[in-house]
Amino acid sequence: MATGSIIDNCQLQKDNKSWLQFLSRRKPNTPFQGKKRCKFVVVGAGFTGLAAAKRLAELHPNDEILLLDAREIGQNASGRNSGFAVAHSHFPGSFDAKLIKGYERIDRLNTQGLDILRTEIINNKIDCDWQESGFYHLAADKSALRSYTEFIDYLEKRGIENQPLTQDELHSQLGTRWYQEGVKVNDGALVNPAKLVEGLANNLPSNVVLHENSAVSIVLGGQITLSTQNATIIADKVLLACNYEMTKLGINKHKILGVTLTGSFTRALTEEELGKLGSVRSWGVMSLHGGGATLRLTRDGRLAIRNTAEYNRSDLFSASKTKERGKLHRQALNNRFPQLKDVEFEHSYSCVEGVSVNKTNFFEKLGGNLFVAGGFNGSGISKGAVFGRALAEYASDQISDLVRDCLNCPGALWMPPSPFLDVGARFMMRQRFKDVGKDR
């Protein structure tokens, strides 16, 4: 039996908008009210939950699929990440031939996630700045340079298309000499994640009913009882697609924790300012150090940077704490682009990613009628979409090749409860930034 509720930080989420800051305000769907009995309930309307609800609707066209989110679309992790939909995951360390089946499985899932999203974008004409141009993986300091050598070897042995780049070539393309070497992996997409998740929510099948601002508590039993502030739902099957927030419902609280990150966006650059950068007008950079900065030059000409990660008990930061982290973003951006040091930030934000101790996910059935997926460790756009689709098939008793791939992924390892969890989480954060140097 479990009980809990995703109700904390609601106002922080609304005030701390990230990519939503650049979207026209939409009218949210009404909260769920009253009493209801239904076959399927999906909790969480991010990439995972939206994909799960859509696939359930396809498999059960005569059933109503209830989709609940504690907040408004785009306010949670799906709308406030850096907008990288990965095709090839970056595994730390040297290539290991004994792990080849695992490498292939993860990339197969990533690619299927991209396919799901691409199809939705094309079929529904979703305007989300989708750009399948791949990403830059860059190294500025000793630790990241070691990872660069290992990553190049991995890409070559896997036969993954890539372009190694010198410091001069990076300067020509991006406008910075901060990085010493890098490689561009050609697969993968950049996106405005808030636009995408909003577009997906606006194009759900007719038998999916979405209710926002509907934080639930949950009691497990033969049937599952979900309660909101003004409603009670009895469900035959529940799909939890709320990643690290399911721990607040008492589910998988020893498998995943939320890590709080912060980032900042500049105002849109002028044509003159864009001319001080390189030849590529929209790009994404991921550091080859696990604690290094993530950067974007967006389609509308903004520079974005995210370079802090801290344990804050799965919560966002206050406005004052987020503003303080903005000073770190400012210095890091100035280091990389001193020619644009006078371009002011438009706003800073915080976000939370779900992290497991062994950097893997969970995909499982708990009891006879509760299905859960999460733990995407910062790559939740493509993985969220594909795990959501697989979760719907699993809950519908379909053991497809996709479901088998998800089930065969190594599961997230157990973590101890607080206060040991808090100590361990802070140790993990220190390890994440060990030897980060100039890559932060």
C-alpha positions in Angstrom: 0.0 0.0 0.0 1.3 3.5 -0.8 0.0 7.0 -0.3 1.2 10.4 -1.0 0.6 13.4 -3.2 2.5 15.5 -5.8 1.4 18.9 -4.4 4.5 20.7 -3.3 6.2 23.4 -5.3 3.2 24.1 -7.5 3.5 27.9 -7.3 7.3 27.6 -7.9 6.6 25.6 -11.0 4.2 28.3 -12.3 6.6 31.2 -11.5 9.7 29.3 -12.8 8.8 28.8 -16.4 12.0 28.1 -18.4 10.9 27.6 -22.1 7.3 28.4 -21.3 8.4 32.0 -20.9 8.6 32.2 -24.7 5.2 30.7 -25.4 1.8 32.3 -25.6 -0.2 31.4 -22.5 -2.7 28.6 -23.1 -5.8 27.9 -21.2 -5.3 24.8 -19.1 -7.7 21.9 -19.0 -10.0 21.9 -16.0 -9.0 19.9 -12.9 -10.8 16.5 -12.4 -13.8 16.7 -10.1 -16.4 14.2 -8.9 -16.2 10.4 -8.8 -15.3 8.1 -11.6 -14.6 4.4 -12.3 -12.3 3.8 -15.3 -10.2 1.1 -16.9 -7.0 3.1 -17.4 -5.5 6.2 -15.7 -2.2 7.7 -16.7 -0.5 9.9 -14.0 1.9 12.5 -15.5 1.4 14.4 -18.8 5.0 14.8 -19.8 6.7 12.9 -22.8 6.2 9.5 -21.1 2.6 10.0 -20.0 1.5 11.6 -23.3 3.0 8.7 -25.3 1.4 6.2 -22.9 -2.0 7.8 -23.2 -1.9 7.9 -27.0 -0.9 4.3 -27.3 -3.6 3.2 -24.8 -6.1 5.1 -26.9 -5.0 3.3 -30.0 -5.1 -0.1 -28.4 -8.4 0.5 -26.6 -10.5 2.8 -28.9 -13.7 2.1 -27.1 -12.3 3.0 -23.6 -11.8 6.4 -22.1 -8.2 7.0 -21.1 -7.9 9.4 -18.1 -4.7 11.5 -18.1 -3.9 13.5 -15.0 -1.1 16.0 -14.3 -0.4 17.8 -11.0 0.3 21.1 -12.8 -0.1 22.6 -16.3 1.4 21.2 -19.4 5.1 22.1 -19.7 5.6 23.2 -16.1 7.4 19.9 -15.2 10.6 18.4 -16.4 9.3 17.8 -19.9 9.0 21.5 -20.5 12.1 22.7 -18.7 15.0 20.5 -20.0 17.6 21.6 -22.5 15.8 20.3 -25.5 18.1 17.4 -26.6 16.3 14.4 -28.1 19.2 11.9 -28.2 19.7 9.1 -30.6 23.0 7.8 -29.2 23.6 7.8 -25.5 27.1 8.7 -24.2 28.3 5.9 -22.0 31.2 6.8 -19.6 34.5 5.0 -19.9 36.1 3.0 -22.7 34.2 0.9 -25.2 33.5 -2.6 -23.9 32.8 -5.3 -26.4 31.0 -7.4 -23.8 28.4 -4.6 -23.4 27.6 -4.3 -27.1 24.0 -5.8 -26.8 23.3 -3.2 -24.1 24.7 -0.3 -26.3 22.5 -1.5 -29.2 19.4 -1.9 -27.1 19.6 1.7 -25.6 20.3 3.2 -29.1 17.4 1.2 -30.5 15.1 2.6 -27.9 16.4 6.2 -28.4 15.9 5.9 -32.2 12.3 4.6 -31.7 11.6 7.5 -29.4 12.8 9.9 -32.1 10.6 8.1 -34.6 7.6 8.4 -32.4 8.1 12.1 -31.9 8.9 12.9 -35.5 5.7 11.1 -36.6 3.7 13.1 -34.2 5.3 16.4 -35.2 4.7 15.7 -38.9 1.2 14.3 -38.7 0.0 17.1 -36.4 2.1 19.9 -37.8 3.5 20.8 -34.4 5.6 23.9 -34.5 8.4 23.2 -31.9 11.6 24.2 -33.6 12.5 20.5 -34.3 15.9 20.3 -35.9 17.5 17.0 -36.7 21.1 18.3 -36.9 22.8 16.3 -34.2 24.8 17.7 -31.3 28.3 18.8 -30.4 30.1 16.8 -27.7 33.0 19.0 -26.5 36.0 19.0 -24.2 37.7 22.0 -22.6 39.8 20.4 -19.8 41.9 17.3 -19.0 39.1 15.1 -17.7 36.8 15.8 -20.6 39.7 15.4 -23.1 40.2 11.8 -21.8 36.5 11.2 -22.3 36.8 12.6 -25.8 39.3 10.0 -26.8 37.2 7.2 -25.3 34.0 8.6 -27.0 35.6 8.8 -30.4 36.8 5.2 -30.1 33.3 4.2 -29.1 31.7 5.9 -32.0 34.1 4.4 -34.5 33.7 0.9 -33.1 29.9 1.3 -33.2 30.0 2.7 -36.7 28.1 5.8 -35.6 28.5 8.8 -38.0 30.5 11.6 -36.5 32.8 14.5 -37.3 35.8 15.2 -35.1 36.5 18.9 -34.8 39.6 20.9 -33.9 39.6 24.1 -31.8 39.8 26.2 -35.0 36.9 24.3 -36.6 34.8 24.8 -33.4 35.6 28.5 -33.4 34.5 28.7 -37.1 31.2 26.9 -36.5 30.3 28.1 -32.9 32.3 31.2 -32.3 34.2 30.0 -29.2 37.8 28.9 -28.6 37.0 27.7 -25.1 36.9 24.0 -26.1 40.1 22.3 -27.2 38.5 19.4 -29.2 35.1 18.0 -29.9 33.0 15.7 -32.1 29.6 16.3 -33.8 27.3 13.3 -33.7 25.0 13.7 -36.6 21.9 11.8 -35.2 19.6 13.4 -32.7 17.3 16.4 -32.6 17.1 19.8 -31.0 13.8 21.1 -29.9 11.9 23.6 -27.8 10.6 21.1 -25.3 7.8 23.2 -24.0 6.4 23.8 -27.5 6.7 20.0 -28.2 5.0 18.8 -25.1 2.2 21.4 -25.5 1.8 20.4 -29.1 1.5 16.7 -28.1 -1.1 17.5 -25.4 -3.1 19.5 -27.9 -3.3 16.6 -30.4 -4.3 13.7 -28.2 -6.9 11.1 -29.5 -10.5 11.9 -28.8 -10.8 9.1 -26.2 -8.0 10.6 -24.0 -9.4 13.1 -21.4 -6.7 15.3 -20.0 -7.1 17.1 -16.6 -4.4 19.5 -15.4 -3.9 20.9 -11.9 -5.0 17.5 -10.6 -2.5 16.4 -8.0 -3.3 12.9 -6.9 -2.7 10.8 -3.8 -2.8 7.0 -4.4 -3.8 3.9 -2.4 -2.9 0.5 -3.8 -5.0 -2.6 -3.4 -6.9 -5.0 -5.7 -8.2 -1.8 -7.4 -6.3 1.5 -7.2 -7.9 4.5 -5.6 -6.7 7.9 -6.7 -7.8 11.0 -5.0 -7.5 14.7 -6.0 -8.7 17.7 -4.0 -12.2 17.3 -5.3 -12.4 13.9 -6.8 -12.1 10.1 -6.3 -11.1 7.7 -9.1 -11.3 3.9 -9.0 -9.0 2.5 -11.7 -8.4 -1.0 -13.0 -4.9 -0.2 -14.2 -2.7 2.9 -13.5 0.3 3.9 -15.4 2.7 6.1 -13.4 4.6 8.4 -15.8 5.8 11.0 -13.4 9.5 9.9 -13.2 11.2 11.1 -9.9 7.9 12.5 -8.6 6.4 9.1 -8.1 8.6 8.9 -5.0 6.2 11.5 -3.5 3.5 9.0 -4.0 5.5 6.4 -2.0 6.4 4.5 -5.2 10.0 3.5 -6.0 11.4 6.0 -3.5 14.5 3.9 -3.1 15.3 3.7 -6.8 15.4 7.3 -8.0 16.1 10.8 -6.7 15.5 14.2 -8.2 18.6 16.5 -8.8 18.0 20.2 -9.2 19.7 22.0 -12.1 19.7 25.7 -13.0 20.1 27.5 -16.3 19.7 30.9 -17.9 18.5 32.3 -21.3 19.8 35.5 -22.9 17.5 37.8 -24.7 17.4 37.2 -28.5 20.6 38.3 -30.1 20.7 41.0 -32.8 21.9 40.2 -36.3 25.1 42.0 -35.4 25.6 39.9 -32.3 24.8 36.7 -34.1 27.5 37.7 -36.6 30.1 37.5 -33.7 29.4 33.8 -33.4 30.2 31.1 -35.9 28.6 30.0 -39.1 26.0 27.6 -37.5 22.9 29.6 -36.5 21.3 27.0 -34.3 23.2 24.3 -32.3 23.4 22.3 -29.1 26.6 21.5 -27.1 26.9 18.8 -24.4 30.1 18.6 -22.4 32.1 15.3 -22.5 32.5 15.8 -18.7 29.4 14.5 -16.8 29.3 17.7 -14.8 30.0 20.1 -17.7 27.8 22.8 -19.1 25.0 22.3 -21.6 24.6 25.1 -24.1 22.1 26.0 -26.9 21.9 28.6 -29.5 18.1 28.5 -30.2 16.3 29.0 -33.4 15.2 32.5 -32.2 18.8 33.5 -31.5 19.1 33.1 -27.7 22.1 31.6 -25.9 21.1 29.2 -23.2 23.4 27.6 -20.6 22.8 25.1 -17.8 25.8 24.2 -15.6 24.8 23.4 -12.0 23.4 20.3 -10.4 22.6 20.0 -6.7 20.6 17.7 -4.4 17.6 19.7 -3.1 15.2 16.8 -2.2 13.6 16.8 -5.7 12.4 20.4 -5.4 13.0 23.5 -7.5 15.0 26.4 -6.1 13.5 29.7 -4.9 13.7 32.8 -7.1 16.6 34.2 -4.9 18.6 30.9 -5.1 18.0 30.6 -8.8 19.2 34.2 -9.3 22.3 33.5 -7.3 23.1 30.5 -9.6 22.7 32.9 -12.5 26.1 34.4 -11.6 27.7 31.1 -12.4 25.9 31.0 -15.7 27.1 34.5 -16.5 30.7 33.7 -15.8 30.6 30.4 -17.8 29.0 32.1 -20.8 31.5 35.0 -20.7 34.3 32.5 -20.7 33.0 30.9 -23.8 31.8 34.0 -25.6 33.6 37.1 -24.3 32.5 39.0 -27.4 29.0 38.8 -26.0 29.6 39.6 -22.4 27.3 42.6 -22.5 24.3 40.5 -23.7 22.0 40.3 -20.6 20.1 37.3 -19.4 16.3 37.5 -19.9 15.6 35.0 -17.1 17.1 32.1 -15.1 15.2 28.9 -14.1 15.6 25.7 -12.2 14.5 22.2 -13.2 14.8 18.7 -11.8 16.0 15.5 -13.5 15.5 12.0 -12.3 18.7 10.2 -11.5 19.4 6.6 -10.5 22.6 5.5 -8.8 23.7 3.3 -11.7 22.5 5.7 -14.4 19.7 3.5 -15.7 15.9 3.4 -15.7 13.1 1.3 -14.3 10.3 -0.2 -16.3 8.1 -2.6 -14.3 4.8 -3.9 -13.1 4.1 -3.5 -9.4 1.4 -5.9 -8.3 -1.2 -6.7 -10.8 -2.3 -3.3 -12.0 0.3 -0.6 -11.4 2.8 0.0 -14.2 5.8 2.4 -13.8 8.6 3.8 -15.9 11.2 6.5 -15.3 14.8 7.2 -14.3 15.9 8.6 -17.7 19.0 10.4 -16.2 18.7 13.6 -18.3 17.7 12.0 -21.6 13.9 11.9 -21.1 12.7 13.3 -24.4 13.4 10.3 -26.7 13.5 7.8 -23.9 10.3 9.2 -22.3 8.4 8.9 -25.6 9.5 5.3 -26.2 9.1 4.1 -22.6 5.7 5.6 -22.5 4.6 3.7 -25.6 6.0 0.5 -24.3 4.4 1.0 -20.9 1.0 1.2 -22.6 1.6 -2.0 -24.5 2.8 -3.8 -21.3 -0.3 -2.6 -19.5 -2.4 -4.0 -22.4 -0.7 -7.4 -22.0 1.2 -7.0 -25.3 4.8 -8.3 -25.0 6.2 -6.7 -28.1 9.9 -6.4 -29.1 9.7 -2.9 -27.8 8.4 -4.1 -24.4 11.1 -6.8 -24.3 13.8 -4.1 -24.9 12.5 -2.1 -22.0 12.3 -5.1 -19.7 15.8 -6.2 -20.6 17.4 -2.9 -19.7 19.3 -3.1 -16.3 17.0 -1.8 -13.6 17.8 1.0 -11.2 19.7 0.0 -8.1 18.3 0.4 -4.6 19.2 3.5 -2.6 19.0 3.7 1.2 16.3 5.9 2.9 17.0 9.3 4.5 19.2 10.4 6.2 21.6 8.0 4.4 20.0 9.0 1.0 20.8 12.6 1.6 24.4 11.9 2.4 24.8 9.6 -0.6 23.1 12.0 -2.9 25.4 14.9 -2.0 28.4 12.5 -2.5 27.0 11.7 -6.0 26.9 15.4 -6.8 30.5 15.9 -5.7 31.6 13.0 -7.8 29.7 14.4 -10.8 31.7 17.6 -10.7 35.0 16.0 -9.8 37.8 17.4 -12.1 35.2 19.4 -14.2 37.6 22.3 -14.5 36.9 24.6 -17.5 34.1 22.4 -18.7 31.7 23.7 -16.1 
